[in-house]
């Protein structure tokens, strides 16, 4: 008997860690640019969100990046190795 594709997809999701509020991620909140993110509330956003936000790099200042990419450890575009 073949399993329903939706059932397989839902079953596969059970192994993943649930997204958490961005406000609970102290590592991300330490580089959150409060001035440029005016209107975005970290408590209403999840760490897997595709919303673009502004972050602060100690070496290069503010830069814009999607929240989910920042969560995965992608850094400032100027700090990336070339």
C-alpha positions in Angstrom: 0.0 0.0 0.0 1.4 3.4 -1.0 1.5 6.2 1.6 -0.1 9.5 0.9 2.5 12.1 0.0 1.0 14.6 2.4 1.2 12.0 5.2 4.9 11.4 4.4 5.6 15.2 4.4 3.8 15.7 7.7 5.5 12.7 9.2 8.9 14.0 8.2 8.2 17.4 9.8 7.9 15.7 13.3 11.7 15.4 13.4 12.4 19.1 13.0 12.9 21.5 15.8 10.0 24.0 16.1 10.7 27.6 15.2 11.1 29.9 18.1 10.5 33.6 18.7 13.3 35.8 17.5 13.1 37.7 20.8 14.2 34.4 22.5 17.4 34.2 20.4 19.9 36.3 22.5 22.6 35.6 19.9 20.5 37.3 17.2 19.1 40.1 19.4 22.7 41.2 20.3 23.2 42.2 16.6 19.6 43.3 15.9 19.6 46.9 14.5 16.8 48.5 16.6 16.9 51.8 14.8 16.6 50.5 11.2 14.1 47.7 12.2 11.6 50.3 13.4 8.2 48.7 13.0 9.5 45.1 13.2 8.8 43.4 16.6 11.2 40.5 17.3 8.6 38.9 19.6 6.2 38.5 16.6 8.8 37.0 14.3 10.2 33.5 14.1 13.8 32.5 13.6 12.8 30.8 10.3 11.0 33.9 8.9 11.9 35.0 5.4 11.4 38.6 6.4 14.3 40.9 5.7 15.7 42.7 8.7 18.7 44.9 9.5 21.7 43.5 11.6 24.8 45.2 12.9 28.3 44.0 12.1 31.0 45.3 14.5 33.4 45.8 11.6 31.1 47.1 8.8 27.9 48.6 10.3 24.4 47.7 9.3 23.4 45.2 6.6 20.1 43.7 5.5 19.6 39.9 5.5 16.6 37.5 5.8 16.1 36.3 9.3 16.3 32.6 8.4 19.7 33.1 6.7 21.0 35.0 9.7 19.8 32.2 12.0 21.8 29.7 9.9 25.0 31.7 10.6 25.3 33.7 7.4 27.3 36.7 8.3 27.8 40.3 7.0 28.3 40.2 3.3 31.5 42.2 3.6 32.9 39.7 6.1 32.3 36.6 3.9 35.5 35.1 2.5 35.9 35.8 -1.2 
